[in-house]
Amino acid sequence: MEIDLSPFRALVGGSTAGIGLAIARQLALSGAEVVLLARDAIKCENVLFTLSTDYGQIHDYIVADQSNPEQLSERLHDYLSTTNNPFHIVINNTGGPAPGPLHKANSNELSGAFNQHIIASHLIMQACLPGMMEAGYGRIINIISTSVKAPLPNLGVSNTIRAAMANWSKTLANELASYGITVNNILPGATDTDRLKNIISTKASHLKLTYDAVADEMKSEIPAGRFGLPEEIANAAVFLASPLASYINGINLPVDGGRTPSL
């Protein structure tokens, strides 16, 4: 089964590192024209030249900070005003909130995370929705967390915001399905990214353990016995972005090696 995304354009958030970068590369390999969305222009330029152009795509990027709603909205609309080519695929992906217990989080941490995840995704959706509706095709894919199904220890703000994001997504899935637009969530488990490394380092420092000891303990909780690869998350995103997934809508898809305790 081959996936051909050559008719489509994709906007990929947080696409200069980790899961976002892997998704951008896999979409390009499948034929999509990719527009990166990230904060650092130099990193965007560097990534741009690593994306496949085997289908004759012309990739591009938008420099914007998803934690700054006004800037994000302005730069999205500026970009879209210069092109007649809509986005058919949106990957909502951005950095996760800092670890820590929820009862110690201050209001700025909560409001900041809400802006970076819910508000940013909402602005991106509203900017891209007219083009999707006109095309009769849209895929909004949110990279969230398995904490949607079972809250994770010491990730209090993240657990809270991810659950809100999942309900935002499910609501939109119901509202937009009749336009040929699906909205789904991918829930990565422990994936080999810089964020996971930071979480392990923080936990190791707090417990006065070695990095490897904490990593091994985490792996022991995963039936697959290892951390996931960003490319494994990307493979799921490419499928959900394709016409093959046209009847899959409003779901939470764990990609976690079997770690999540619930169905």
C-alpha positions as CSV (number, residue, x, y, z in Angstrom):
1,M,0.0,0.0,0.0
2,E,1.5,3.3,-1.1
3,I,0.5,6.7,0.2
4,D,0.7,9.5,-2.4
5,L,0.2,12.9,-0.9
6,S,1.4,14.8,-4.0
7,P,-1.8,16.8,-4.5
8,F,-1.6,18.2,-1.0
9,R,0.1,21.0,1.0
10,A,0.9,20.5,4.7
11,L,1.7,23.0,7.5
12,V,3.8,21.3,10.2
13,G,4.3,22.9,13.6
14,G,7.5,22.5,15.6
15,S,9.1,21.1,12.5
16,T,12.8,21.8,13.1
17,A,13.4,19.1,15.7
18,G,12.0,15.8,17.1
19,I,8.6,14.5,16.1
20,G,7.7,17.6,14.1
21,L,10.8,17.3,12.0
22,A,10.2,13.6,11.4
23,I,6.6,14.3,10.3
24,A,7.8,17.0,7.9
25,R,10.3,14.6,6.3
26,Q,7.8,11.7,6.0
27,L,5.1,14.0,4.5
28,A,7.6,15.2,1.9
29,L,8.8,11.7,1.1
30,S,5.1,10.8,0.4
31,G,4.8,13.7,-2.0
32,A,3.3,16.5,0.1
33,E,4.5,20.1,-0.3
34,V,5.6,21.0,3.2
35,V,5.5,24.4,4.9
36,L,7.5,24.4,8.2
37,L,6.2,26.5,11.1
38,A,8.9,27.2,13.7
39,R,10.5,30.1,15.6
40,D,14.1,30.0,14.2
41,A,14.6,31.0,10.5
42,I,18.1,29.5,10.3
43,K,16.9,26.1,11.6
44,C,14.0,26.3,9.1
45,E,16.4,27.0,6.2
46,N,18.6,24.1,7.3
47,V,15.6,21.7,7.5
48,L,14.2,22.9,4.2
49,F,17.1,21.5,2.3
50,T,16.7,18.0,3.9
51,L,13.1,17.6,2.6
52,S,12.5,15.3,-0.4
53,T,11.5,17.0,-3.6
54,D,11.1,13.8,-5.6
55,Y,7.6,14.9,-6.6
56,G,8.7,18.4,-7.7
57,Q,7.5,20.1,-4.5
58,I,8.6,23.6,-3.5
59,H,8.8,23.6,0.3
60,D,8.7,26.7,2.4
61,Y,8.5,28.0,6.0
62,I,6.8,30.4,8.2
63,V,8.7,31.9,11.2
64,A,6.4,32.3,14.1
65,D,6.3,31.6,17.9
66,Q,3.2,29.5,18.8
67,S,3.4,30.9,22.4
68,N,2.7,34.4,20.9
69,P,-0.9,34.3,19.5
70,E,-0.8,37.8,18.0
71,Q,2.4,37.2,16.1
72,L,1.3,33.7,15.0
73,S,-2.0,35.0,13.6
74,E,-0.4,37.9,11.8
75,R,2.3,35.8,10.1
76,L,-0.2,33.1,9.1
77,H,-2.5,35.6,7.5
78,D,0.4,37.4,5.8
79,Y,1.7,34.1,4.3
80,L,-1.8,33.0,3.2
81,S,-2.4,36.3,1.5
82,T,0.5,35.8,-0.8
83,T,-0.6,32.4,-2.2
84,N,-3.6,30.8,-3.8
85,N,-2.5,27.4,-2.6
86,P,-4.4,26.2,0.5
87,F,-3.2,23.9,3.2
88,H,-4.9,20.5,3.1
89,I,-3.0,19.1,6.0
90,V,-2.2,20.7,9.4
91,I,0.0,19.1,12.0
92,N,-0.5,20.9,15.3
93,N,2.7,20.2,17.2
94,T,4.6,22.4,19.7
95,G,6.8,22.1,22.7
96,G,5.4,20.6,25.9
97,P,5.0,22.4,29.2
98,A,7.8,22.0,31.8
99,P,7.5,19.1,34.1
100,G,6.4,19.5,37.7
101,P,3.4,18.8,40.0
102,L,0.2,20.6,39.1
103,H,-0.4,22.0,42.6
104,K,2.8,24.0,42.4
105,A,2.1,25.4,39.0
106,N,1.4,29.1,38.9
107,S,-1.3,30.7,36.7
108,N,1.2,32.0,34.2
109,E,2.3,28.5,33.5
110,L,-1.3,27.4,32.8
111,S,-2.2,30.4,30.7
112,G,1.1,30.2,28.8
113,A,0.5,26.5,28.0
114,F,-3.1,27.3,27.0
115,N,-1.9,29.9,24.6
116,Q,0.8,27.8,23.1
117,H,-1.4,24.7,22.5
118,I,-5.1,25.5,22.4
119,I,-5.1,29.1,21.2
120,A,-2.3,28.5,18.7
121,S,-4.0,25.5,17.3
122,H,-7.3,27.3,17.1
123,L,-5.7,30.2,15.2
124,I,-4.0,27.8,12.8
125,M,-7.3,26.0,12.2
126,Q,-9.2,29.2,11.5
127,A,-6.6,30.4,9.1
128,C,-6.5,27.1,7.1
129,L,-10.1,26.1,7.3
130,P,-11.5,28.2,4.3
131,G,-9.0,26.5,2.0
132,M,-9.8,23.1,3.3
133,M,-13.6,23.7,2.9
134,E,-13.1,25.0,-0.6
135,A,-11.0,21.9,-1.5
136,G,-13.4,19.5,0.2
137,Y,-10.4,17.9,1.9
138,G,-8.7,18.6,5.2
139,R,-6.7,16.7,7.8
140,I,-6.0,18.3,11.1
141,I,-3.7,16.1,13.2
142,N,-2.8,17.1,16.7
143,I,0.4,15.6,18.4
144,I,-0.6,15.4,22.0
145,S,0.3,12.8,24.6
146,T,-0.9,9.5,26.1
147,S,-1.6,11.6,29.2
148,V,-5.0,12.2,27.5
149,K,-5.9,8.6,28.5
150,A,-3.9,8.3,31.8
151,P,-2.3,11.4,33.5
152,L,1.5,11.0,33.8
153,P,3.3,11.7,37.1
154,N,5.0,15.0,37.5
155,L,3.6,16.5,34.3
156,G,0.7,18.4,35.8
157,V,0.4,21.3,33.4
158,S,0.9,19.1,30.4
159,N,-1.7,16.6,31.6
160,T,-4.2,19.4,32.0
161,I,-3.6,21.1,28.6
162,R,-3.4,17.9,26.7
163,A,-6.9,16.8,27.9
164,A,-8.2,20.2,26.8
165,M,-6.6,19.8,23.4
166,A,-8.2,16.4,23.0
167,N,-11.7,17.8,23.6
168,W,-11.1,20.7,21.3
169,S,-10.2,18.2,18.7
170,K,-13.2,15.9,19.2
171,T,-15.5,18.9,19.1
172,L,-14.1,20.0,15.8
173,A,-14.2,16.5,14.4
174,N,-17.9,16.5,14.9
175,E,-18.4,20.0,13.4
176,L,-16.2,19.6,10.3
177,A,-16.8,16.0,9.1
178,S,-19.4,17.0,6.6
179,Y,-16.9,19.2,4.7
180,G,-14.5,16.3,4.1
181,I,-12.3,17.4,7.0
182,T,-11.1,15.0,9.7
183,V,-9.6,15.9,13.1
184,N,-7.5,13.3,14.9
185,N,-5.0,13.1,17.7
186,I,-1.8,11.1,17.9
187,L,-0.7,10.3,21.4
188,P,3.0,9.6,21.5
189,G,4.4,7.6,24.3
190,A,8.0,8.0,25.5
191,T,9.7,9.0,22.3
192,D,13.4,9.5,21.8
193,T,13.4,13.3,21.6
194,D,15.1,16.2,23.4
195,R,12.0,16.7,25.5
196,L,12.2,13.1,26.8
197,K,15.9,13.5,27.6
198,N,15.1,16.7,29.6
199,I,12.4,14.8,31.5
200,I,14.8,12.0,32.3
201,S,17.5,14.4,33.4
202,T,15.1,16.3,35.6
203,K,13.9,13.1,37.3
204,A,17.4,11.8,37.7
205,S,18.5,15.0,39.4
206,H,15.5,15.0,41.7
207,L,15.8,11.4,42.7
208,K,19.7,11.5,42.8
209,L,19.9,8.7,40.3
210,T,21.9,8.3,37.1
211,Y,20.3,9.2,33.8
212,D,20.6,5.5,32.6
213,A,18.9,4.2,35.7
214,V,15.9,6.4,35.2
215,A,15.8,5.6,31.4
216,D,15.9,1.9,32.1
217,E,13.1,2.2,34.7
218,M,11.0,4.0,32.1
219,K,11.7,1.4,29.5
220,S,10.7,-1.4,31.9
221,E,7.2,0.1,32.0
222,I,6.8,-0.2,28.2
223,P,5.8,-3.7,26.8
224,A,8.0,-3.0,23.7
225,G,10.9,-2.5,26.1
226,R,12.2,0.6,24.4
227,F,11.5,4.2,23.6
228,G,9.7,5.1,20.4
229,L,11.4,6.8,17.4
230,P,10.1,10.1,16.0
231,E,9.7,8.3,12.6
232,E,7.3,5.9,14.1
233,I,5.0,8.8,15.1
234,A,5.5,10.3,11.7
235,N,4.3,7.1,10.0
236,A,1.0,7.3,11.8
237,A,0.7,11.0,10.9
238,V,1.2,10.3,7.2
239,F,-1.5,7.7,7.2
240,L,-4.0,9.9,9.0
241,A,-3.1,12.7,6.5
242,S,-3.9,10.5,3.5
243,P,-7.2,9.7,1.7
244,L,-6.9,6.2,3.0
245,A,-7.9,7.5,6.5
246,S,-11.0,9.3,5.2
247,Y,-13.4,7.4,7.6
248,I,-11.2,7.8,10.7
249,N,-12.3,10.9,12.6
250,G,-12.2,12.2,16.1
251,I,-9.9,9.5,17.5
252,N,-7.0,9.4,20.0
253,L,-4.3,7.1,18.5
254,P,-1.7,6.0,21.0
255,V,1.7,5.3,19.5
256,D,3.4,4.1,22.7
257,G,4.7,0.6,22.5
258,G,1.8,-0.6,24.6
259,R,2.5,1.5,27.7
260,T,-0.9,3.1,28.2
261,P,-2.8,1.0,30.7
262,S,-6.3,1.8,29.2
263,L,-7.8,0.8,25.9
